[in-house]
Amino acid sequence: MKSLDKILNPRHYAWAVVALLFFVVLLNYVDRLMITSMRQSVVSDIQMNDANFGLLTSVFLWSFCLVSPFGGYLADRFSRRWVIILSLLAWSILTWCIGYVHSLGEILVMRGLMGVSQSFYMPAGLAMIADYHLGQTRSQAIGWHMGGLYTGAALGGIGGYMADLWGWRQAFIVFGAIGVAYALLLLFTLKEAPKTISVDPVKNQVERVSLRQGLKTLLTNRSFLFLLLYFCLFSLANWGINGWMPTFLLERFRLSQGESGLMATLYIQAASFVGVLGGGPWSDSWRRRNPRGRLYVPFLGFCLAGPFLFLVATTFSTFWAIAGMIAYGIGRGFSDTSTMPILCQIVNPKYRATGFGILNGCSSFVGGVMIYVGGLLRDQGVNLGQVFQFSALGLTIAGVVLLAIRPEKDALTIDN
């Protein structure tokens, strides 16, 4: 029996890889986010306050951040295919195990290990797509992949309904089993892409990927540091929304657990998908005319997202809250479809996954702090609307920071 890469021509298989990874990142976000829409069920079953509940996501993100740069290095140094498959298999088993925990300590350990296992996927997945898709289709391909992220985050919102109907544990057991089955399928369908080879012009030898040299190269790159600051500011808002928007909407508009979970995810994720579908081709087209074109798309997106997130935080109208979440989602989509392509324009190809691992790790640490602080503030009686107002300011600053990035000429040549 022929494998998928032998049946399809290289161009079609490159898009088949995007389709295969679409479902990996879908499961990635379902498994990590559905707990945020189950607050009432989880808190009533396992005794905890709001700070403890926020800690369930914060511990995930902090463990994620510690390992993410190393996960990116492994994807640069070894097989991206095996990193993806083993990461999916590990976090799916842990997701299944969460359905059987009975104490705060047990669920915190499972969430921490889940953060470690998930940290390996995104750098490897995005780097594999970048390997298969050159400059002309890179933003579009990554945009479709991010569509899987949004779909998974939206499906995570139905966790509240599943908890109401069948109990919160059943959701983790079901999605964990699906992930294990899909990991086995990828063994036969996902193949490694040819990597860009970097040659030392003096020694005429292939350069090996070095973690120490990679960190030195990246952390002395001015444009990379600006991209890192931008990504962290974005994560303040993004993870604050992921962690606390369902609770905010439940209390602001007096919704049920299922209604608030779905409302908090469906509109934002659907709009984000629209944002990547429009922003990807726009980013690729603008970059062909101007090397800085990919920077302008997320800049304009955050000029839209910041003010509308502030509207969500202050309005008492369901209509305007939904309108604000849709506008924020479109702006977020413009950012998500451009971040990895921007990284490809400013760093050496052999350190792409390592670079994204650092971005992911640092932003996850910031996001974890944001979610935990949100829980602490709630315990002190502070309204979540004020937290989202602060996040909206961070988004606006993030958009301005992007304009300080200068694409490198060598990276631009490779990107073409």
BASE-949191 format. One line per 5 residues: for each residue x, y, z of C-alpha. Coordinates in steps of 0.05 Angstrom, whole numbers. Layout:
// BASE-949191
X:Y:Z  ...
This chain:
// BASE-949191
0:0:0  29:67:-22  37:123:30  2:190:20  66:226:-2
75:174:-58  3:181:-83  3:258:-86  52:302:-124  98:345:-80
55:408:-86  -9:372:-67  25:335:-10  50:401:18  -23:421:27
-41:352:53  10:364:108  -28:428:127  -92:387:129  -61:333:173
-33:384:221  -98:423:222  -129:367:263  -67:361:308  -71:434:329
-147:427:335  -137:373:387  -81:413:419  -128:471:435  -189:430:452
-150:392:504  -116:453:535  -176:501:535  -240:462:549  -227:464:624
-237:540:623  -310:532:603  -324:480:658  -309:523:718  -373:510:756
-370:435:746  -296:428:763  -299:474:824  -360:437:852  -325:369:843
-254:388:865  -254:441:920  -215:504:899  -221:579:897  -215:623:835
-140:632:843  -133:556:845  -178:549:783  -135:600:746  -74:561:769
-98:501:728  -83:539:665  -24:578:693  13:514:713  0:488:643
30:551:612  89:556:660  111:484:647  98:497:573  144:558:575
202:522:609  206:467:557  184:503:494  252:530:472  283:461:482
224:431:442  239:479:386  313:459:387  294:385:382  251:400:321
310:436:289  361:384:309  322:320:296  259:296:260  201:345:262
155:287:244  172:246:306  169:307:352  98:321:327  73:249:333
103:236:402  79:303:428  7:288:406  10:218:435  36:242:503
-13:299:514  -71:256:491  -55:203:543  -50:257:596  -117:287:574
-148:219:583  -117:213:652  -147:280:675  -215:247:671  -195:204:731
-163:254:779  -195:267:848  -155:323:880  -127:392:865  -56:365:870
-69:310:820  -101:355:769  -45:406:776  7:352:763  -31:327:702
-39:398:674  35:412:685  56:349:649  6:365:594  40:433:585
107:399:577  82:350:525  44:402:485  103:450:483  138:407:431
83:411:379  75:483:355  149:498:338  155:432:301  88:438:266
98:510:241  170:495:221  147:434:181  96:477:144  150:529:131
194:474:103  139:451:55  115:521:34  161:574:7  150:649:11
92:654:-39  45:607:-1  75:607:69  26:656:102  -34:622:70
-11:553:92  2:576:163  -64:613:162  -102:549:146  -63:513:201
-83:567:251  -155:554:229  -147:487:264  -126:524:327  -188:568:324
-233:508:311  -202:472:370  -210:533:415  -283:540:393  -296:466:407
-263:476:474  -321:523:488  -371:466:484  -336:435:544  -387:472:587
-445:437:551  -410:370:555  -399:381:630  -473:398:639  -497:338:599
-448:282:616  -400:309:668  -334:344:658  -292:281:665  -323:248:604
-300:304:558  -227:291:576  -233:216:568  -265:222:498  -217:274:470
-157:237:499  -177:173:463  -187:211:397  -117:240:402  -84:172:413
-120:144:352  -99:204:309  -26:198:330  -27:126:304  -56:150:238
0:202:229  51:146:232  28:125:163  10:193:132  58:247:157
127:249:125  189:292:138  202:351:91  271:364:62  305:415:107
342:477:83  417:461:89  463:515:116  535:511:93  595:545:124
626:585:66  697:579:94  699:506:114  650:485:59  616:439:110
544:431:131  532:469:196  503:431:254  446:459:295  473:481:363
427:501:420  479:548:450  495:581:384  421:585:367  404:621:432
463:669:423  442:683:351  370:695:368  379:735:432  428:783:400
381:795:341  348:862:353  288:847:308  277:780:342  275:815:410
222:864:385  182:805:358  188:772:426  162:835:462  104:839:413
85:766:423  87:773:499  42:835:498  -6:799:453  -7:739:500
-29:783:559  -95:794:523  -100:726:488  -91:683:550  -131:730:594
-189:719:545  -178:644:540  -176:637:615  -230:685:640  -276:708:584
-326:651:596  -332:671:669  -335:745:652  -393:734:603  -429:687:650
-430:740:705  -439:802:661  -498:774:620  -524:721:669  -514:663:622
-509:588:636  -442:553:638  -452:523:569  -477:589:538  -420:631:565
-368:579:543  -394:577:473  -404:653:467  -332:665:492  -301:620:440
-347:615:379  -348:688:357  -274:701:370  -249:637:338  -295:642:277
-274:714:266  -201:694:275  -210:642:221  -238:695:175  -178:738:194
-126:686:174  -163:669:109  -162:742:90  -98:762:124  -55:705:96
-62:722:22  -60:796:39  5:786:78  37:745:22  16:796:-31
39:856:9  106:823:24  118:813:-51  112:888:-61  147:909:3
193:868:48  158:899:109  89:881:83  79:823:131  91:871:190
36:919:168  -20:867:167  -17:849:242  -3:923:258  -69:942:226
-102:882:259  -83:905:329  -104:976:313  -173:944:305  -169:892:361
-146:937:418  -204:987:418  -256:933:407  -230:890:464  -237:953:508
-310:956:483  -322:884:504  -295:900:574  -340:960:584  -406:947:549
-469:917:581  -500:904:512  -496:833:486  -497:859:415  -436:904:425
-399:850:465  -407:802:406  -387:856:356  -325:872:398  -305:798:402
-313:790:327  -269:852:313  -217:827:363  -218:758:330  -205:787:260
-146:827:286  -119:766:322  -124:726:257  -82:778:221  -29:768:274
-30:692:276  -22:685:201  39:731:200  81:714:262  118:652:235
129:684:166  157:746:200  203:701:240  226:669:175  246:738:149
291:755:208  326:690:230  368:635:199  324:577:174  360:526:217
336:563:280  264:574:261  234:523:308  281:544:364  260:616:353
187:600:355  198:557:416  227:618:452  168:661:429  119:608:452
155:597:518  161:669:539  90:686:517  63:626:555  98:649:619
67:718:611  -1:687:596  3:642:657  17:702:702  -42:739:671
-90:682:684  -66:671:756  -68:746:772  -138:748:743  -160:695:793
-126:731:851  -160:796:831  -227:761:828  -216:734:899  -204:807:920
-268:830:887  -237:863:825  -281:861:763  -253:822:704  -273:879:658
-216:920:687  -167:863:670  -191:863:598  -184:939:594  -111:932:613
-103:877:561  -132:922:507  -78:974:520  -25:919:514  -52:900:445
-46:971:420  26:977:444  42:909:413  21:934:344  67:994:349
126:949:371  120:910:306  142:972:266  211:968:298  226:901:264
274:903:205  274:841:159  343:814:143  366:813:70  395:742:76
332:715:108  290:749:54  330:714:0  318:646:33  245:664:45
235:672:-30
